[in-house]
Amino acid sequence: MIEFLDGIRASIHEAWLIPALYDLGLMAWEEEAFDWLGFALLGLVQIAVCIALCGGLELWRPVERWKDSAAVRTDILYTLLIRLGILPLAVFVLFRPLQVWLHGTIVDFGMVPPTLESLIPPLRDYPLIALAIYVVVLDFGEYWRHRLQHSIPWWWELHAVHHAQTQMTFWTDDRNHLVDDVIAAIWLGLLALAIGVPPAQFPVIVLVTRIVESLSHANARVDFGAVGERLLVSPRFHRAHHGVLSTEAKGVNYGVLLPVWDWMFGTADWNRRDYPATGVPGADAAIVSGGFLAQQVAGLRAALARLRPRSARPTREQHE
C-alpha cells in the first residue's frame, strides 16, 4: 500500500507540484512539499478507512444522538486540517532545519541507534514481528505522554480542548490544541529516532495508530469482551477516559492502543457496562462549543494563565 501511495505521490509531484512551485518561485521548498504530499495521501487513506469503519459503527449502535451536530462539524475541520495539511506542513517548514542539524550531529558522533533488525538479525526475516515490537515500545511512550498531559497543569489546559467535546465521535480524535499536537509530534518522533524505527516503517505505525485511535473515540456501543478489552483499547474503554468524572489528574484509561499499561500502573477502569457522558465540567464555553479559532485561543490563554506564578494570577474578585 505504501508503495502504491508513493507511486501516486510521484505522479502528482511531477505533473502538478513541481510546475506549481516553479511558477510561484518556491522551488527551494520542493523537498518539504514532496514530504507533505506523502502525509496528505496517507491522511486521505486514514480518513477513508475511518469513515467506512467508525462511521458504520456509529450508525449501527450509537451511544448518543443529537439534534444539532455543529460541534461535530468543528471536529471534522480539525481532522481535515491535521491529517491533510496544516500540522504536517508546519512541522516540515519550521522543524526541517532542526531535523537536519539533529540528524547530522547524531551521525557525526556515531550515535545512530541500531534497529531491532541489526540487533537481532533473525528479525529481518520477520518484519511484522519487528514492527509489532516498535508499536509496543512507542505505545508505552504515548501512555506516559498522555498521563503527563493530565498531570501537568498548563499541559492539561491544552489537552482540555480535546476533552471538552460533549458530542464525541471518531472525528474527535483530531480535536487538539495545535501546540499540544506539535508537542506530541516531537515526542513521538524523538522516541522513534531513539529506538531506531526504520523510516520505511514509521508511516505504517502512524497509519495503524491513528485508525485505532479514531475507532476508540467512536460514538458507538462497542466493546471487545472481557478478554479483548485487555488487548486493545475499545470505544467503551476509551469513553470512560473521556467521561465527565475522568478529568485532569483524576483520569483513567490512558492507553492509546494497548490497555496493558493501565493494567500495569493501576489506572484502568474495567466497568464494561458504562458509557458515560463526555466533557469537562465547568470548562470555558469557547473551548466546549466555540469554533476552531476560539478553541485555540481559549486553550492557549488558559495554559499561559497556569504558567504564571500564583501571586500574579488575578483573583476571582479582580477578574469580576
N, C-alpha and C positions, 0 to 999 in steps of 0.2 A: 504493500500500500504506500509506504514511504517513497519507494522508487517511482510508483505511478504519479504521486504528487510532485516529485522532483521533476518528472518529465513535463507535467503541466506548467510548473513554475518556470522551467527553462524556455518553454514556448512563449509564455506571456512576457517573460523578461526580454526575449529577443524581439518579439513583434510589437510590444506596446511600451514596456517600461523604459528601455534604452532610448527609443525615439522621444518619449515624453521628457525624460531627464535632459536629453541633449537640447531640445527646444527651450527648456526652462533654464538652461545653463547650470544644471545641478549634477553634472556627471561625477563630481567629486564624491557624491553620496550613493554611487551606484551599488557598492558592496552592501551598504546598510539597507538600501531599498530591496535588494535581492533577498537578504536575510528576512526582512519584514514580510515580503511576499510569501515566503515559506510558512511563517507563523500564521499569516492570514488564511492561507489554504488549509492548514491544519485546523484553524479555528472554524472554518466552514464545515469540515468533517465533524468536529465536535458538536456543533450546533445541530447539524442534520441528524446525527445519532441521538442526541438528547431529545429533540422534538419527537422523533419516532418512538423512542423507548419511554422516556419520562412523561412526555405529553400523553401517550397512550395510557399509561398507568393512572395519570391524574383524571382522565376522562372515565376510566373504568371504576376506580374506587377512591374518589376524592375524600379528603378529611373534612374540608370546608368548601362551601360555595358562597360566592359574593355577588351582590348585585352590581357594585361598582368596582372595577378592577384597575383603576388608574394607577395604583401603587405597583401593580404587576407590570404595567406598561413601562414604568420607570426602570424596573429591573431588566426588562428586555433591552432598553437603551444601554444599560451597563454592560450587558453581555455583548452587544454588537461593538461597543467601544473597546472593551477589553480583549475579546477574542479575535477581533478583526483588525484592530488598528492602534488606538491611542497609546496604550501602555507598551506593547512591543516596540512601536516606533520611537517613543520617548526613551525607552531603555537603550535602544541601539544608538540614538543620536547623542544622548547625554553620557552614557557609560561606555561607549565604544573606546574612547581614548584610555579610560581606566582599565578596561579589559585587556587592551593590547599591552599596556605597561605592566599589568599584573602578570600576564602570561610570559612576557619577556623576562621579567625579574625572576620568576619561578624557574624558568629554563636556565637562566644564567647561573643560578645557584644549584642546579642539578636536583631540584626538589619536586619534579613532576611525579605525582603519586602514581604508583603502579595500578593497573587494572586487576580485577579479580582473575581475568584470563591469564595475565602474566604471572600472578602469584600462584595460581592453581591451573597449570596448563591443561589438564583434562577438561576443564570447563569450556575450552574452545570448541569442543565437540557438542556442548550442551548450552547453547546461547540463551535459551529460555530460562534455564536454572540460574545462570548468572544474572539475567535481567530481573528475575524474581528476588534475588538477594539484594540487588541495588534498590529495588522498590521498597523492601522491608526496611533497609537502613534509612532511606530518605523519609519514609513514613514515620519512623521513630523521631527523626529531627522535626518533622512537621507537628507531631504531637506536642513536643516541648515548646515549639514556637506558639502553638495555639494556647497552651497554658500561660505563657508569658503575656500574650495578648489580653488575657483576662486578669492577670495579677499585677501588671504594671499600670498604674492609674492613667497616665497620658495615652498609653497604647490602647487601653480599653476604650477610651473616648473615640478613638479612630475606629476600632473594631465594632463599637456600638452602632455604627452606620449599617453594618451587616445584620446585627441582631435586632434592630428596631423594627424590622418588617413584620407586620401583623398579618400579612397575606402571603405567607411563604409558599413558593413554588420552586421548581427546578431552576427557574431564571434567577432566583435569589442567590445562587452560588457566587455570582459575579458582582453582587451588590456590596462593594467595599470602598472604603476611602482610598483615593489614589496613592496617598503617602503610605498607607498600610500595604497596598499592593506592591509598591516599589520595595518596601522592606522585605516582604515575603519573597519577591523575585530574587533579591540579592541573597537572602538566607538560603533558599533552595539552590541557587546557582553556585554559591561558595561551598555548600555541603557536597554537591555533586562533584565539584572540582577536587575537593579534599579527599574524597573516596575513590576518585579516578573513574567516574562514569564515562564510558566512551561517548563521544559526541553523537555518533550514529544512533545510540540507544536512548539518548535523552529525550528526543521528540516523542518516542513511543511511551516513555514513562509519563511524560506530561499528558499525552492523549488519554491513557488509561486512567490516570489520577483524576483528570478533570471530568471525565464521564461518570466515574463512580461518585465524585463529589456532587455533581448535578443530581444524580439519582438520589443521593441521601437527603437532598433538600426538597424532593418532590412532595407535592400536596396529595399524597396517596397513602391509603391504609395498607401498607405493605411491610411485612417483617419477614425474616429469613428462618424463623423457627428457633427452637431452644438451642440448637447446635449452630446453625448458620449465623445467628445473631452474634456469636462469639468469634466468627471467622471473618466477617465482612460487615462494615458499617451499613446499616439499612436505613430507609426513611424513618421508621419508627425510632430506632436508636438515636439518630441524629436530631429528630424532632424534640426529644427530651432535652437535648443540649440547647435548643432554641426556645424552650419553654419559659414562661414569664417568671418562674421560680429559679431559673438557672441563668443568672446574670453576674457579670463581673467575677469576683473571686468565689462565688457560690456555684460556679459552673460544674456540670457533669458531662460525661461522654465527649471528651475532647478528640477522640480518634478521628483521623481523616479517612483512612482506608481500613485500618485494622483495629478492632476493639480490644485486642490483646493488651495494648498499652494501658488502657483504662482499667482493665482487669488486673494488671500487674501493680499499678500505682494507686489503686483504691478510688478511682474517680468514675467507676461505671455505675449506671442505673439500669437494671435489667427489668424494670416494670414494663413488660411487653404489652399490657392491655391499654396503656395510657397514650393518648395523642393530645398533649396539652396545647392550649392557646400559645401563640408565639408573640414575642415583642419584648420591649424593655419598659417596665412600669415607670412613669414619670419622665420619660425621655422627651427632649425638645421636639415640638411639633414639626419643626423644619426637617429634623432627621427622620421622623416617622413617615410623614406624608408629603414633604416638600419634593421639589424636582431635583434633578441631578446636581445642579449648581448649588441649590440651597442646602442639600445634604452635605456636600463637600465643604462649604464654608462653615456650616454649623459644627461639623465634626472637627475641623481644624481649630476653630475657636475654642471648643471645649478642651481639646488636647493641650493647647497653649495655656489655657487657664490652669490646668492641672500641673503644668511645669513651673508656674510662678510660686515663689515662697508663700506660705500661708499668711504671713503678715502683710503681703502685698495684694492679697485677694480681697475684693470688696465684700463686705458683709451683706446679709440679706437686706438690712435696713438701707445701706448705702445704695444697693442695686435698685431698690424701690424708689 
